[in-house]
Amino acid sequence: MTSPIDSPVASHESTDSHGVEMPRATAWPIVLAVGITLLCAGLVLSPVISIVGAVLFVFGLGGWVGQLLPGRGHMHEPLVEPSLRALPVKGKPGTTAQLGPGMVGYRFQLPLKIHPISAGIKGGIVGGLLMPIPALAYGLISHNSIWFPINLLAGMVVPGISGASRTELDQFHLGALILGICIHATFSVGFGLLFGVISPTLPPIPGGPLVAGGVLMPLLWSGLCYGSMGIVNPLLKDHVEWLWFIASQVFYGVAMSLVVISTHKVPIPPAGPGNPPPSGPEQGEWHQ
């Protein structure tokens, strides 16, 4: 007959009374993250970087999985003296009404206020109308033709345009103009809608949404285009002037962000089909 001392349950309870089981600190997730980053970056930069990333990925994954083995991934944190522990909270039933399923406010959706979909569309249209100004200025200054950047934009889809000569890229092509307008409008409205969704979730830092939409997003998009264009269309990469490209993206981002940020936010009603109480001006906005 097994005594209480030898019982696994009793041993576990005895251990828990003196400490709390906590995950052991490990650096393997960082090694794994660095490996994945180098593995992806090497696809654009160099195969050697991918090889280093693959090695770090294998070691990081193996080390992290090893931490999950019994007795290796946890540690017991001792408890403080009973006199230093927090006192139990004494409840006072009846002083607060408890929310239940189906009541307004039972589950709040975050963020509490969002931009309407029309804000992203308007911002994308305004930014799309202003974005070509630096691009067309570059075409006039460098090539004496406004059709050069338009033909380059169409070259993202039509491979034959990327192999054209400078003289051919400076000429007007109706098909390239229509295709360039379609691509430009799609990307402009798409990024406007994306920023309209992301903007309310950003930290409440003064000027944060403007910096995110007018600086960070253009720089990230420019970096993505610079890294991927050498794979998707290497010939087109030689014709792009990247400083003017970034200037166009920033021009678009600032204009789009200002339009979206200036739009009045609308509150999201809390989950639940119930009617809100009559008092409170803000709660009245949740009435269905």
Residue frames as qw, qx, qy, qz and C-alpha x, y, z in Angstrom:
[[0.000, 0.888, 0.459, 0.000, 0.00, 0.00, 0.00],
 [0.439, 0.447, -0.007, 0.779, 1.45, 3.35, -1.05],
 [0.321, -0.562, -0.434, 0.627, 1.95, 5.91, 1.71],
 [0.188, 0.942, 0.265, -0.085, 0.87, 9.57, 1.21],
 [0.279, -0.767, 0.347, 0.462, 4.49, 10.61, 1.19],
 [0.407, -0.144, 0.750, 0.501, 5.30, 8.40, -1.81],
 [0.442, 0.668, 0.598, -0.024, 2.18, 9.42, -3.71],
 [0.403, 0.242, 0.304, 0.829, 2.89, 11.63, -6.76],
 [0.141, -0.789, -0.399, -0.445, -0.13, 13.79, -5.97],
 [0.573, -0.776, -0.164, 0.206, 1.06, 14.45, -2.44],
 [0.627, -0.203, 0.172, 0.732, 4.55, 15.24, -3.69],
 [0.233, 0.502, 0.390, 0.736, 3.16, 17.69, -6.26],
 [0.317, -0.857, -0.320, -0.251, 1.01, 19.44, -3.65],
 [0.661, -0.605, -0.052, 0.441, 3.97, 19.67, -1.29],
 [0.518, 0.055, 0.261, 0.812, 6.08, 21.27, -4.02],
 [0.038, 0.662, 0.406, 0.628, 3.34, 23.75, -4.97],
 [0.466, -0.829, -0.306, 0.045, 2.97, 24.87, -1.36],
 [0.575, -0.565, 0.106, 0.582, 6.58, 26.07, -1.34],
 [0.157, -0.389, 0.429, 0.800, 6.90, 27.46, -4.85],
 [0.636, 0.606, 0.197, -0.434, 5.35, 28.09, -8.24],
 [0.695, 0.070, 0.568, 0.436, 6.35, 26.20, -11.37],
 [0.230, 0.846, -0.071, -0.477, 7.62, 28.70, -13.97],
 [0.837, 0.520, 0.026, 0.170, 9.03, 28.30, -17.51],
 [0.674, -0.422, 0.181, 0.579, 12.82, 28.27, -17.53],
 [0.185, 0.863, -0.169, -0.438, 14.51, 31.19, -19.30],
 [0.744, 0.079, 0.536, 0.392, 15.90, 30.26, -22.72],
 [0.055, 0.645, -0.280, -0.709, 17.50, 32.07, -25.66],
 [0.390, 0.080, 0.839, 0.371, 16.60, 29.45, -28.26],
 [0.359, 0.766, 0.527, -0.083, 13.52, 31.36, -29.58],
 [0.047, 0.887, -0.186, -0.420, 15.82, 34.30, -30.40],
 [0.293, -0.364, 0.768, 0.437, 18.23, 31.99, -32.23],
 [0.415, 0.407, 0.802, 0.139, 15.30, 30.51, -34.16],
 [0.252, 0.891, 0.281, -0.254, 13.99, 33.98, -35.09],
 [0.075, -0.756, 0.447, 0.471, 17.41, 35.11, -36.31],
 [0.386, -0.091, 0.852, 0.341, 17.71, 31.93, -38.37],
 [0.401, 0.641, 0.654, 0.017, 14.35, 32.48, -40.06],
 [0.121, 0.923, 0.011, -0.365, 15.25, 36.12, -40.77],
 [0.164, -0.594, 0.640, 0.459, 18.60, 35.25, -42.35],
 [0.451, 0.162, 0.853, 0.208, 17.03, 32.37, -44.26],
 [0.370, 0.792, 0.482, -0.056, 14.49, 34.70, -45.89],
 [0.009, 0.905, -0.187, -0.381, 16.95, 37.56, -46.38],
 [0.399, -0.369, 0.717, 0.436, 19.34, 35.25, -48.19],
 [0.546, 0.504, 0.658, 0.122, 16.73, 34.62, -50.88],
 [0.284, 0.948, 0.141, 0.005, 17.23, 38.23, -51.95],
 [0.145, -0.905, 0.382, 0.117, 20.82, 38.98, -50.93],
 [0.260, 0.566, -0.781, -0.050, 23.04, 35.89, -51.06],
 [0.864, -0.104, -0.462, -0.173, 22.79, 32.08, -50.77],
 [0.453, 0.193, -0.659, 0.569, 25.52, 32.17, -48.11],
 [0.287, -0.232, 0.366, -0.854, 23.21, 34.13, -45.80],
 [0.820, -0.111, -0.200, -0.525, 20.48, 31.53, -46.36],
 [0.750, 0.096, -0.627, 0.187, 22.89, 28.73, -45.43],
 [0.154, 0.192, -0.597, 0.764, 23.82, 30.50, -42.18],
 [0.534, -0.167, 0.136, -0.817, 20.14, 31.09, -41.48],
 [0.847, -0.035, -0.442, -0.293, 19.32, 27.42, -42.12],
 [0.554, 0.115, -0.694, 0.445, 22.01, 26.32, -39.64],
 [0.104, -0.144, 0.472, -0.864, 20.72, 28.71, -36.97],
 [0.689, -0.118, -0.158, -0.697, 17.16, 27.59, -37.70],
 [0.796, -0.023, -0.604, -0.035, 18.03, 23.91, -37.12],
 [0.395, 0.068, -0.651, 0.645, 19.97, 24.62, -33.91],
 [0.263, -0.159, 0.255, -0.917, 17.34, 27.04, -32.61],
 [0.764, -0.133, -0.282, -0.566, 14.46, 24.67, -33.29],
 [0.746, -0.007, -0.648, 0.156, 16.32, 21.70, -31.79],
 [0.230, 0.117, -0.582, 0.771, 17.30, 23.64, -28.68],
 [0.446, -0.169, 0.120, -0.870, 13.77, 24.96, -28.16],
 [0.829, -0.111, -0.422, -0.351, 12.22, 21.51, -28.57],
 [0.588, 0.078, -0.691, 0.412, 14.80, 20.17, -26.12],
 [0.100, -0.206, 0.437, -0.870, 13.49, 22.63, -23.53],
 [0.700, -0.167, -0.130, -0.682, 10.11, 20.91, -23.74],
 [0.637, 0.040, -0.765, 0.081, 11.48, 17.60, -22.46],
 [0.674, -0.667, -0.292, -0.127, 10.36, 16.60, -18.95],
 [0.715, -0.568, -0.083, 0.399, 12.41, 18.21, -16.20],
 [0.564, 0.027, 0.191, 0.803, 14.25, 20.66, -18.48],
 [0.105, 0.522, 0.355, 0.768, 11.87, 23.44, -19.40],
 [0.435, -0.779, -0.259, -0.369, 10.57, 24.44, -15.98],
 [0.355, 0.199, -0.585, 0.701, 11.84, 25.71, -12.65],
 [0.426, -0.685, -0.589, 0.058, 10.26, 26.27, -9.25],
 [0.096, 0.562, -0.142, 0.809, 10.12, 29.84, -8.03],
 [0.328, -0.288, -0.751, 0.496, 9.95, 29.96, -4.19],
 [0.208, -0.810, -0.431, -0.341, 7.11, 31.86, -2.58],
 [0.059, 0.544, -0.358, 0.757, 7.69, 34.79, -0.24],
 [0.089, -0.077, -0.815, 0.568, 6.99, 34.54, 3.46],
 [0.103, -0.618, -0.770, -0.119, 3.29, 34.38, 4.41],
 [0.192, -0.711, -0.330, 0.590, 3.55, 37.73, 6.18],
 [0.088, -0.411, 0.333, 0.844, 4.61, 39.43, 2.92],
 [0.122, 0.292, 0.837, 0.446, 1.87, 37.96, 0.76],
 [0.278, -0.203, -0.178, -0.922, -1.19, 39.94, -0.34],
 [0.354, 0.121, 0.721, -0.584, -4.29, 39.56, 1.75],
 [0.162, 0.368, 0.864, 0.302, -7.30, 37.86, 0.14],
 [0.196, -0.128, -0.172, -0.957, -9.89, 40.18, -1.37],
 [0.192, 0.330, 0.813, -0.440, -13.20, 40.11, 0.43],
 [0.037, -0.322, -0.646, -0.691, -16.15, 40.22, -1.93],
 [0.240, 0.267, 0.459, -0.812, -19.28, 42.26, -1.28],
 [0.132, 0.347, 0.852, 0.369, -22.14, 40.61, -3.14],
 [0.051, 0.790, 0.608, -0.064, -24.90, 42.85, -4.40],
 [0.176, -0.740, 0.004, 0.649, -22.83, 46.01, -4.81],
 [0.093, 0.470, -0.548, -0.686, -22.09, 45.56, -8.53],
 [0.826, 0.360, 0.217, -0.376, -24.35, 44.25, -11.30],
 [0.493, -0.279, 0.735, 0.373, -22.66, 41.45, -13.20],
 [0.482, 0.479, -0.362, -0.638, -22.73, 41.55, -17.00],
 [0.686, 0.033, 0.724, -0.061, -24.01, 38.45, -18.72],
 [0.275, 0.050, 0.740, 0.612, -24.12, 37.09, -22.28],
 [0.103, 0.649, 0.672, 0.340, -26.44, 39.12, -24.51],
 [0.202, -0.890, -0.259, 0.316, -26.03, 42.35, -22.54],
 [0.419, 0.845, -0.066, 0.325, -24.51, 45.46, -24.09],
 [0.100, -0.825, 0.480, -0.280, -20.92, 45.77, -22.93],
 [0.936, -0.270, 0.221, -0.042, -20.47, 42.06, -22.13],
 [0.765, -0.053, 0.329, 0.552, -17.62, 41.92, -24.62],
 [0.133, 0.889, -0.099, -0.428, -15.92, 45.04, -25.95],
 [0.819, 0.406, 0.191, 0.356, -14.21, 45.03, -29.32],
 [0.344, -0.743, 0.195, 0.540, -10.86, 46.78, -29.54],
 [0.133, 0.009, -0.245, 0.960, -10.23, 49.39, -30.75],
 [0.157, 0.544, 0.665, -0.487, -13.37, 51.09, -29.47],
 [0.393, 0.802, 0.101, -0.439, -13.44, 53.53, -32.41],
 [0.618, 0.018, 0.581, 0.529, -12.36, 52.97, -36.00],
 [0.142, 0.399, -0.301, -0.854, -12.19, 54.90, -39.24],
 [0.760, 0.418, 0.331, -0.371, -15.00, 54.20, -41.69],
 [0.739, 0.141, 0.528, 0.394, -14.13, 52.31, -44.86],
 [0.391, 0.868, 0.232, 0.199, -14.75, 55.47, -46.87],
 [0.270, -0.909, 0.259, 0.184, -11.82, 57.14, -45.07],
 [0.617, -0.298, 0.611, 0.396, -9.34, 54.62, -46.50],
 [0.565, 0.536, 0.537, 0.324, -10.84, 54.94, -49.97],
 [0.124, 0.987, 0.090, 0.051, -10.74, 58.75, -49.89],
 [0.419, -0.770, 0.401, 0.266, -7.19, 58.74, -48.54],
 [0.669, -0.022, 0.625, 0.402, -6.06, 56.31, -51.23],
 [0.462, 0.742, 0.409, 0.263, -7.64, 58.41, -53.98],
 [0.049, -0.995, 0.085, 0.036, -6.13, 61.69, -52.74],
 [0.529, -0.590, 0.528, 0.305, -2.72, 60.11, -52.25],
 [0.680, 0.227, 0.606, 0.345, -2.96, 58.44, -55.65],
 [0.361, 0.884, 0.249, 0.162, -3.70, 61.76, -57.34],
 [0.135, -0.954, 0.265, 0.031, -0.72, 63.51, -55.69],
 [0.785, -0.343, 0.448, 0.256, 1.76, 60.65, -55.88],
 [0.748, 0.444, 0.310, 0.384, 2.48, 61.00, -59.64],
 [0.075, 0.995, -0.059, 0.003, 3.77, 64.57, -59.16],
 [0.382, -0.704, 0.551, 0.233, 7.33, 63.56, -58.16],
 [0.707, 0.069, 0.656, 0.255, 7.31, 60.69, -60.68],
 [0.515, 0.768, 0.329, 0.192, 6.25, 62.90, -63.59],
 [0.076, -0.965, 0.231, 0.092, 8.73, 65.58, -62.49],
 [0.583, -0.431, 0.626, 0.288, 11.49, 62.97, -62.62],
 [0.674, 0.397, 0.565, 0.263, 10.41, 61.99, -66.12],
 [0.307, 0.938, 0.124, 0.103, 10.52, 65.59, -67.33],
 [0.252, -0.883, 0.377, 0.120, 13.83, 66.40, -65.65],
 [0.547, -0.388, 0.702, 0.238, 15.72, 63.22, -66.55],
 [0.449, 0.160, 0.798, 0.368, 14.11, 62.15, -69.83],
 [0.192, 0.210, -0.200, -0.938, 12.06, 65.13, -71.06],
 [0.492, -0.153, -0.685, -0.515, 9.05, 62.84, -71.10],
 [0.537, -0.280, 0.436, -0.665, 6.24, 62.18, -68.65],
 [0.905, 0.091, -0.228, -0.348, 5.64, 58.74, -70.20],
 [0.413, 0.434, -0.764, 0.240, 8.86, 57.21, -68.87],
 [0.218, -0.185, 0.776, -0.562, 7.61, 56.49, -65.29],
 [0.764, 0.150, 0.173, -0.603, 4.22, 55.37, -66.63],
 [0.776, 0.371, -0.482, -0.168, 5.83, 52.83, -68.95],
 [0.198, 0.356, -0.829, 0.382, 8.02, 51.60, -66.08],
 [0.511, -0.075, 0.556, -0.651, 4.93, 51.07, -63.93],
 [0.858, 0.268, -0.069, -0.432, 3.28, 49.06, -66.71],
 [0.501, 0.488, -0.713, 0.035, 6.49, 47.03, -66.96],
 [0.377, -0.299, 0.747, -0.458, 5.62, 45.39, -63.63],
 [0.764, 0.217, 0.493, -0.354, 3.02, 43.32, -65.50],
 [0.782, 0.620, -0.014, -0.060, 4.21, 43.38, -69.14],
 [0.760, -0.380, 0.297, 0.436, 7.69, 41.79, -69.33],
 [0.635, 0.477, 0.312, 0.521, 8.35, 43.13, -72.84],
 [0.009, 0.970, 0.058, 0.237, 8.36, 46.73, -71.64],
 [0.616, -0.722, 0.232, 0.211, 11.28, 46.13, -69.28],
 [0.718, -0.068, 0.440, 0.535, 13.50, 45.18, -72.22],
 [0.395, 0.851, 0.271, 0.216, 12.65, 48.30, -74.21],
 [0.537, 0.211, -0.085, 0.812, 15.25, 50.95, -74.93],
 [0.145, -0.434, -0.345, 0.820, 15.29, 54.40, -73.30],
 [0.158, 0.078, -0.364, -0.915, 13.89, 55.93, -76.47],
 [0.394, -0.312, -0.773, -0.386, 10.97, 53.50, -76.50],
 [0.346, -0.483, -0.687, 0.419, 10.26, 54.09, -72.82],
 [0.064, -0.311, -0.112, 0.942, 10.06, 57.83, -73.43],
 [0.229, -0.107, -0.566, -0.785, 7.31, 57.39, -76.04],
 [0.580, -0.017, 0.312, -0.752, 3.57, 57.31, -75.47],
 [0.237, -0.036, -0.947, -0.214, 1.89, 53.87, -75.42],
 [0.569, -0.318, -0.118, -0.750, -1.86, 53.78, -74.91],
 [0.836, -0.208, -0.501, -0.075, -1.86, 50.23, -73.53],
 [0.533, 0.020, -0.529, 0.660, 0.87, 51.07, -71.04],
 [0.152, -0.284, 0.170, -0.931, -1.05, 54.18, -69.94],
 [0.730, -0.318, -0.247, -0.553, -4.28, 52.26, -69.29],
 [0.829, -0.133, -0.510, 0.188, -2.42, 49.45, -67.53],
 [0.362, 0.174, -0.439, 0.804, -0.39, 51.90, -65.44],
 [0.378, -0.356, 0.063, -0.853, -3.54, 53.75, -64.32],
 [0.840, -0.278, -0.352, -0.305, -5.20, 50.46, -63.29],
 [0.730, -0.032, -0.511, 0.453, -2.14, 49.32, -61.32],
 [0.150, 0.254, -0.318, 0.901, -1.72, 52.72, -59.68],
 [0.536, -0.376, -0.068, -0.753, -5.38, 53.00, -58.70],
 [0.857, -0.237, -0.448, -0.090, -5.47, 49.47, -57.28],
 [0.622, -0.004, -0.478, 0.620, -2.39, 49.94, -55.12],
 [0.020, -0.332, 0.183, -0.925, -3.42, 53.44, -54.00],
 [0.663, -0.387, -0.120, -0.629, -6.88, 52.44, -52.79],
 [0.863, -0.141, -0.478, 0.081, -5.57, 49.16, -51.35],
 [0.487, 0.075, -0.469, 0.733, -2.94, 50.84, -49.21],
 [0.251, -0.366, 0.091, -0.891, -5.45, 53.49, -48.15],
 [0.804, -0.345, -0.277, -0.399, -7.85, 50.81, -46.91],
 [0.789, -0.049, -0.493, 0.364, -4.99, 48.99, -45.16],
 [0.238, 0.212, -0.375, 0.870, -3.87, 52.13, -43.34],
 [0.484, -0.404, -0.074, -0.773, -7.46, 52.93, -42.36],
 [0.872, -0.305, -0.362, -0.119, -7.64, 49.56, -40.59],
 [0.721, -0.002, -0.408, 0.560, -4.19, 49.77, -38.96],
 [0.094, 0.535, -0.144, 0.827, -4.32, 53.42, -37.86],
 [0.590, -0.617, -0.007, -0.521, -6.78, 53.02, -34.92],
 [0.939, -0.276, -0.174, 0.110, -4.66, 50.18, -33.50],
 [0.550, 0.450, -0.314, 0.630, -1.44, 52.23, -33.33],
 [0.462, -0.411, -0.498, 0.608, -0.18, 53.46, -29.92],
 [0.006, 0.942, 0.327, 0.074, -1.56, 56.89, -28.94],
 [0.552, -0.317, 0.086, 0.767, 1.68, 58.74, -29.67],
 [0.222, 0.837, 0.091, -0.493, 1.43, 62.35, -30.94],
 [0.341, 0.701, -0.462, -0.423, 2.06, 62.23, -34.67],
 [0.492, -0.224, 0.840, 0.053, 2.36, 58.44, -34.60],
 [0.679, 0.481, 0.551, -0.065, -0.20, 57.68, -37.35],
 [0.403, 0.890, -0.123, -0.175, 1.31, 60.34, -39.62],
 [0.131, -0.665, 0.722, 0.140, 4.81, 58.93, -39.16],
 [0.595, -0.001, 0.804, -0.010, 3.57, 55.38, -39.70],
 [0.632, 0.616, 0.469, -0.043, 1.65, 56.21, -42.87],
 [0.340, 0.933, -0.089, -0.073, 3.89, 58.93, -44.26],
 [0.012, 0.762, -0.647, -0.004, 7.33, 57.51, -43.47],
 [0.485, -0.286, 0.822, -0.086, 7.37, 53.90, -42.28],
 [0.756, 0.388, 0.505, -0.151, 4.94, 52.44, -44.81],
 [0.551, 0.808, -0.173, -0.121, 6.62, 54.16, -47.82],
 [0.031, -0.693, 0.720, -0.001, 10.08, 53.03, -46.66],
 [0.604, -0.097, 0.781, -0.124, 8.93, 49.45, -46.09],
 [0.747, 0.562, 0.319, -0.156, 7.21, 49.33, -49.47],
 [0.369, 0.843, -0.380, -0.097, 10.26, 50.83, -51.21],
 [0.255, -0.531, 0.807, -0.038, 12.53, 48.29, -49.53],
 [0.717, 0.159, 0.663, -0.147, 10.23, 45.44, -50.54],
 [0.668, 0.728, 0.068, -0.138, 10.16, 46.66, -54.15],
 [0.140, 0.809, -0.568, -0.056, 13.94, 47.09, -54.21],
 [0.404, -0.362, 0.837, -0.070, 14.53, 43.58, -52.89],
 [0.678, 0.273, 0.670, -0.132, 11.94, 41.78, -54.99],
 [0.537, 0.770, -0.056, -0.340, 12.33, 43.64, -58.28],
 [0.037, 0.625, -0.749, -0.219, 15.71, 42.02, -58.90],
 [0.350, 0.000, 0.937, -0.024, 13.96, 38.64, -58.84],
 [0.512, 0.590, 0.550, -0.295, 10.64, 39.50, -60.49],
 [0.568, 0.786, 0.176, 0.168, 12.02, 41.76, -63.22],
 [0.650, -0.407, 0.094, 0.635, 15.81, 42.37, -63.11],
 [0.398, 0.350, 0.351, 0.772, 15.84, 44.49, -66.29],
 [0.159, -0.841, -0.353, -0.379, 13.28, 46.91, -64.89],
 [0.623, -0.676, -0.158, 0.359, 15.40, 47.48, -61.77],
 [0.563, -0.048, 0.179, 0.805, 18.12, 49.18, -63.84],
 [0.098, 0.544, 0.379, 0.742, 15.70, 51.88, -65.09],
 [0.422, -0.807, -0.403, -0.095, 14.27, 52.88, -61.68],
 [0.224, 0.498, -0.353, 0.760, 15.71, 55.94, -59.90],
 [0.505, -0.403, -0.737, 0.197, 15.16, 54.93, -56.28],
 [0.155, -0.207, -0.350, 0.901, 15.44, 58.37, -54.67],
 [0.358, -0.024, -0.244, -0.901, 12.59, 59.64, -56.85],
 [0.545, -0.243, -0.766, -0.237, 10.73, 56.39, -56.21],
 [0.376, -0.341, -0.673, 0.538, 10.94, 56.89, -52.43],
 [0.054, 0.127, 0.105, -0.985, 9.94, 60.55, -52.80],
 [0.464, -0.159, -0.513, -0.704, 6.78, 59.47, -54.66],
 [0.548, -0.324, -0.769, 0.062, 5.94, 56.94, -51.95],
 [0.251, -0.290, -0.490, 0.783, 6.40, 59.52, -49.17],
 [0.215, -0.012, -0.183, -0.959, 4.30, 62.02, -51.13],
 [0.563, -0.263, -0.639, -0.453, 1.51, 59.46, -51.31],
 [0.517, -0.288, -0.733, 0.336, 1.88, 58.33, -47.69],
 [0.104, -0.169, -0.349, 0.916, 1.70, 61.81, -46.18],
 [0.377, -0.052, -0.256, -0.889, -1.33, 62.84, -48.26],
 [0.609, -0.236, -0.706, -0.275, -3.15, 59.58, -47.63],
 [0.431, -0.242, -0.694, 0.524, -2.42, 59.64, -43.90],
 [0.053, 0.071, 0.210, -0.974, -3.65, 63.21, -43.46],
 [0.521, -0.141, -0.400, -0.740, -6.96, 62.39, -45.12],
 [0.647, -0.249, -0.720, -0.031, -7.50, 59.22, -43.07],
 [0.359, -0.170, -0.589, 0.704, -6.45, 60.78, -39.76],
 [0.157, 0.001, 0.082, -0.984, -8.70, 63.83, -40.24],
 [0.517, -0.261, -0.618, -0.532, -11.75, 61.60, -40.74],
 [0.536, -0.401, 0.367, -0.646, -14.10, 61.31, -37.76],
 [0.143, 0.121, -0.980, 0.074, -13.93, 57.90, -36.11],
 [0.697, -0.276, -0.260, -0.609, -17.07, 55.87, -35.48],
 [0.427, -0.397, 0.713, -0.390, -17.59, 53.80, -32.30],
 [0.434, 0.046, -0.873, -0.218, -17.89, 50.03, -32.47],
 [0.700, -0.418, 0.023, -0.578, -20.95, 48.77, -30.56],
 [0.277, -0.376, 0.851, -0.241, -20.16, 46.20, -27.86],
 [0.320, -0.037, -0.901, -0.289, -21.21, 42.64, -28.54],
 [0.066, 0.324, 0.819, -0.470, -24.71, 41.76, -27.43],
 [0.017, -0.469, -0.631, -0.617, -28.18, 42.39, -28.86],
 [0.250, -0.670, -0.606, 0.348, -29.52, 44.09, -25.73],
 [0.104, 0.863, 0.187, 0.458, -30.54, 47.73, -25.54],
 [0.413, 0.164, -0.430, 0.786, -28.27, 50.10, -23.59],
 [0.189, -0.628, -0.578, 0.486, -29.53, 52.04, -20.57],
 [0.233, 0.878, 0.354, 0.223, -31.15, 55.40, -21.42],
 [0.277, -0.929, 0.113, 0.217, -28.57, 57.50, -19.53],
 [0.563, -0.412, 0.476, 0.536, -25.22, 58.51, -21.06],
 [0.463, 0.736, -0.130, -0.476, -24.70, 60.32, -24.39],
 [0.117, 0.516, -0.798, -0.287, -21.99, 57.93, -25.60],
 [0.347, 0.050, 0.930, -0.114, -24.00, 54.81, -24.81],
 [0.569, 0.564, 0.319, -0.507, -26.81, 56.10, -26.96],
 [0.347, 0.620, -0.544, -0.447, -24.58, 55.60, -29.98],
 [0.057, -0.201, 0.977, 0.052, -24.64, 51.86, -29.36],
 [0.592, 0.268, 0.513, -0.560, -28.45, 51.60, -29.57],
 [0.097, -0.026, 0.866, 0.489, -29.54, 49.14, -32.26]]
